[in-house]
Amino acid sequence: MNLFEKPIKVMLFDLDGTLVKLPAMWQFFDELLVKTLAEFQVPIPSQQTRLDVWHTGGDFENVIKSWGVKDYPAFIHRFDILDYEKRKAMIDDAVIQLFDDVDVLEPLHERFSLGLLTNTPPDIARLEMESFQLERYFKVFVALGTVEQHIAKPEPDGFLRCLKNLDSLPGEAVMVGDSSSDIIGGNCVGMITVLIERPDQDSPKGLDPPPDLTITDLHDLLQFKSVRV
């Protein structure tokens, strides 16, 4: 069966890098991480080691501790405060914006049940959702960062929770994201996976299995057939 002929009931979306344009996203996170490590007087690991930590899912806390962070709750609390403050200022200054093709959520939410699955902490995810008025499109909102970091993407838990809350089986659902965590996790639970490649962002390469579809514009999602049709 052609991919677009398969009846789809649910679409799950990642947030940062997929819907929200965070300029130099990985540099943004890395600078916050370096600042927090410095405040806690922890030796700074190599840049590649720091970048890799964002894709460790449930191992995130243990990896951070292995660097020499003794008080993880205090560390991640401080990181989240710095993240929220910086992101709020960048939203107010219109530096952080939605990607232009996010307008496709309007027709999509009329055809499919939409869910948001992000590793962003809940308070920061809500800030972005409210700032850009995204809440109206999503029936399910799951933010795993900090509070539920142990089951963050690519762990399967968040995907399965979204599907359960949307009364959907993996085979009738699509996961749309820009990172390896989105594709690995979606593939793991048996969803159709769509990688969105964004300008000025490094897209994951060599994924095994690869995403079912790679796109550069979210409007391509309109080709999927809804079970409601």
C-alpha positions in Angstrom: 0.0 0.0 0.0 1.2 3.5 -0.9 2.2 5.4 2.3 -0.4 8.1 1.7 -3.2 5.5 1.1 -2.9 4.1 4.6 -5.8 5.4 6.7 -4.5 7.6 9.5 -6.3 8.6 12.7 -3.6 10.4 14.7 -0.7 12.7 14.2 1.8 13.4 16.9 4.2 16.4 16.7 7.4 17.4 18.3 7.6 21.0 19.4 11.1 22.7 19.3 12.7 22.5 15.9 9.5 21.0 14.4 6.8 23.7 15.1 8.8 26.3 17.0 11.8 27.9 15.3 14.6 28.2 17.9 17.5 29.8 16.1 20.7 27.7 16.3 18.7 25.3 18.5 21.5 23.0 19.6 23.8 25.9 20.2 21.1 27.5 22.3 20.8 24.3 24.5 24.6 23.9 24.6 25.3 27.4 25.8 22.7 27.0 28.6 24.3 23.6 29.6 27.8 25.1 29.7 26.6 28.0 31.8 24.9 25.7 34.3 27.9 23.4 34.5 30.1 26.4 35.2 27.8 27.6 37.9 28.0 24.2 39.6 31.8 24.1 39.1 31.7 20.9 37.0 34.4 20.3 34.3 33.0 21.0 30.9 32.9 17.8 28.7 33.6 18.0 25.0 31.1 19.7 22.7 30.2 16.4 21.0 29.6 14.8 24.4 27.4 17.7 25.4 25.4 17.5 22.2 24.9 13.8 22.4 23.3 14.1 25.9 20.1 15.5 24.4 19.3 12.2 22.7 20.0 9.9 25.7 16.3 9.7 26.7 15.9 7.9 30.0 19.7 7.9 30.6 19.9 11.7 30.7 20.2 12.0 34.5 22.8 9.3 34.8 24.9 10.9 32.0 24.7 14.3 33.7 25.7 12.8 37.0 28.6 10.9 35.4 30.1 14.3 34.5 30.4 15.2 38.2 27.1 16.8 39.0 26.4 15.8 42.6 23.0 17.5 43.1 21.0 16.6 39.9 17.7 18.1 41.0 19.3 21.5 41.8 21.3 21.4 38.6 18.3 20.7 36.3 16.2 23.2 38.2 18.7 25.9 37.6 19.1 24.9 33.9 15.3 25.1 33.5 15.2 28.6 35.1 17.9 29.8 32.7 16.1 28.2 29.8 12.7 29.7 30.7 14.1 33.2 31.2 16.1 33.2 28.0 13.3 31.7 25.9 10.7 34.2 27.3 12.9 37.1 26.4 13.5 35.7 22.9 9.8 35.2 22.3 9.1 38.7 23.5 11.7 40.0 21.1 10.2 37.8 18.2 13.5 35.9 17.9 11.7 32.7 18.6 8.8 32.2 16.2 6.8 29.6 14.6 7.9 28.1 11.3 5.8 29.5 8.4 4.3 26.1 7.5 2.8 25.6 11.0 -0.4 27.1 9.5 -1.1 23.6 8.2 -2.2 22.6 11.7 -5.5 24.4 11.0 -6.6 21.9 8.3 -4.8 19.0 9.9 -6.7 19.2 13.2 -10.0 19.1 11.3 -9.0 15.8 9.7 -6.9 14.1 12.3 -6.6 13.9 16.1 -3.4 15.8 16.9 -1.1 15.3 19.9 2.0 17.1 21.0 4.9 15.1 22.4 8.0 17.0 23.5 11.1 16.5 25.7 10.8 20.2 26.6 9.9 20.8 30.3 6.2 21.4 30.9 6.4 25.1 32.0 8.5 26.0 29.0 6.4 24.0 26.6 3.3 25.7 27.9 5.0 29.1 27.5 5.5 28.4 23.8 2.1 26.8 23.3 0.4 29.9 24.9 2.6 32.4 23.2 1.9 31.1 19.8 -1.7 30.0 20.5 -1.1 26.4 19.6 -3.3 24.8 22.3 -6.4 24.8 20.2 -5.0 22.3 17.8 -4.0 19.5 20.2 -6.2 17.1 22.0 -3.2 15.6 23.9 -0.2 17.5 25.3 2.7 15.5 26.8 5.9 17.3 27.9 8.4 14.9 29.4 11.4 17.2 30.2 12.7 17.3 33.8 9.6 15.9 35.5 9.5 12.7 33.5 13.0 12.8 31.9 13.4 9.1 32.7 10.9 8.3 30.0 11.8 11.1 27.5 12.0 10.4 23.8 13.2 8.1 22.3 11.8 6.0 25.2 8.5 4.5 24.1 6.4 5.6 27.1 5.4 9.1 25.9 4.4 7.8 22.4 2.3 5.0 23.9 0.6 7.5 26.4 -0.4 9.8 23.6 -1.7 7.0 21.5 -3.7 5.6 24.4 -5.2 9.0 25.2 -6.1 9.5 21.6 -7.6 5.9 21.4 -5.3 5.0 18.5 -3.2 2.1 17.5 0.4 2.7 16.4 -0.3 1.6 12.9 -2.9 4.3 12.3 -0.7 7.1 13.7 2.1 9.3 12.4 5.0 10.9 14.4 6.4 14.1 13.0 9.7 15.4 14.3 13.1 16.9 13.4 15.4 14.7 15.6 16.6 11.2 15.9 14.7 10.8 19.2 11.4 11.4 17.3 12.2 8.9 14.6 13.8 6.2 16.8 10.9 6.3 19.3 8.2 6.4 16.7 9.7 3.5 14.8 10.1 1.6 18.1 6.4 1.6 18.8 5.3 0.9 15.2 4.2 4.4 14.1 4.7 5.9 10.7 7.6 8.3 11.1 8.1 11.6 9.3 11.3 13.5 9.5 11.0 17.3 8.9 14.2 18.8 7.7 14.6 22.4 8.7 17.0 25.1 7.3 20.1 25.7 9.5 19.4 22.6 11.5 21.5 19.4 11.2 19.1 16.5 10.4 19.9 13.0 11.8 21.7 10.7 9.3 22.1 7.0 9.1 19.0 6.1 11.2 18.3 2.4 11.2 15.5 1.9 10.4 15.1 5.3 8.6 12.0 7.5 8.7 9.2 6.4 6.5 9.1 9.8 5.0 11.4 12.9 4.9 9.9 16.3 4.1 10.9 19.9 4.1 7.4 21.4 4.4 4.6 20.4 6.9 2.0 20.9 4.2 3.1 17.6 2.7 1.3 16.0 5.6 -2.0 16.9 3.9 -1.4 14.0 1.5 -2.2 11.5 4.3 -5.6 9.9 4.1 -7.8 10.4 7.2 -9.9 7.5 8.5 -12.6 10.1 8.9 -12.9 10.4 5.1 
